[in-house]
Amino acid sequence: MSSFEIGIEFVENEVTLIGRLQVGSEEAFEALIHLYQAPVYNIAFRVLGDPAEASDAVQETFMKIYKGIKTFRGECGLRTWIYKIAISSSLNRQRWWKRWRHHAPISLDEPFSCGEFELADPRPDPESSLAKMETERAVQRALNMLDVDYRIVIVLRDIEGFSYDEITDILKISPGTVKSRLWRARQALKKELQPFVYGKA
């Protein structure tokens, strides 16, 4: 069975894919990467704000998944488990980055993309592409200004669409803390983006 077929089957039956992963199926692991490499990269990039660091976090995430899948017991959904690992890997990279590259500036000229993990989209006209890129850069710069705890909750909730219960499970914090951090993150993000939204005061 091809990785594409396994991927389709996974959508219908998560248990099937987990079972195949746990017996060491390479095709199943390829299907998992096909399904999750783009979202894992997206969240790593949003947390880290750097394409190279995000790519390293993606590799670390899938290595941990490969090594840890045999002990996965389904206490949470597979997607939630994968995002826990992705967040952990991203935070590890972020701490390393702060320690060793604290003084290295983040390039604001770096194009916002998922690199090799980017999903194919219809090609928009150049003006639309430029406007979209400018917006995405503004959002990422604003996210980079947030404390990492606030950044993570707003990425999980407002960008990735996780429920409050899922975020609670991923981050191991109370629902009240999730809501409090999210409110503060939204307020801070709104403040950072106001000049951009209203024509750069």
Disulfide bonds with the S-S distance in Angstrom:
none
